[in-house]
Amino acid sequence: MRLVVDPIKCDGRGLCAGLLPELIRLDDWGYPIVNPEPLPAHLLPHARRAVEDCPVLAIALRRSQVKK
């Protein structure tokens, strides 16, 4: 699993970075920059909470694609 952000929906509130600072940092305008690597298993519950708590539903969990 990995996190993705819809830049059209996101309004830069920064709640996701507060909930998951290990994988999300904010740019100079408060918009999230998400680590593109697969989520470590121990952070999955925190990532789910960040997804659920996003007030504009701009962040989502996606299955990682297997590289060949």
Order of alpha helices (4+ residues) and beta strands (2+ residues): beta-alpha-beta-beta-alpha-beta
